[in-house]
Amino acid sequence: MRAIDLTSVTWRKSSYSNSDGGACVEVADDHPSLVPVRDSKDPARGALVFDAAAWSCFVAAVKQD
């Protein structure tokens, strides 16, 4: 498994996060083929990194429900 440098990415709060700060997910759009995702309440824990196609499928499934 290769390490991915996320030190220079720009994080944005997901539109699916709630406004009271309880369920805050941040994503980074700086990588064309990868989508890093992290918990904004605890960013030091690191990020999960998904293949962009897999993330698109996940978001499409969430939007259907």
N, C-alpha and C positions, 0 to 999 in steps of 0.2 A: 504494500500500500504506500502510495507516495504522499508526502506532506504537501499541503496547499497553503500558501502564504495568504492570509486574510487580513494582514495588518493595514493594508491601504484601501480596503473596500469601503464603500459607503453603504451603511445600513439604513433601512427605512422600515417603519412600522407597517406591518401587514394591514390591509384594509379589513381583514377578518378579526383583528384584535379588538377587544372591547375598549370603551373610552374611559373606564374607571381604573385602568391599570392592572386589572386582575389577570387577564390572559393576553399577555403581550408577546407577540411573535414578530421578530425582525427578519427581513430577508435582504440579501445583497444582490444587486443586478449587474455587478461589474464583470462577471465571468460569463462568456457567451455559451459555454456548454455545461456549466455547473450552477447550482443554486444553493448557496450557503444559507442556513436557517438557524437562528438562535433565540434563546429566551432573553428578552430585554431586561428582565428583572435580575438576571444573573449572567451577564455576558462573559464573565471570567471562566465559566464552565466550558466554553468553547461552542462550536457550531456543528450541526449535522450538515453534510454536503450531499446533495442529491444531483443526479444526472438531470439536465434541463428537460428532457423528454419525459422522464418519470415524474418530475414535479408538475409539468403541464397536465399529465393524466390525473394526478392527485387533485389539483385545483379544479379541473373539469368535473371530477366526480363529486367534490364538495359542493360545487355550484348546482349540481343536479338535485341534491337532497335538500 
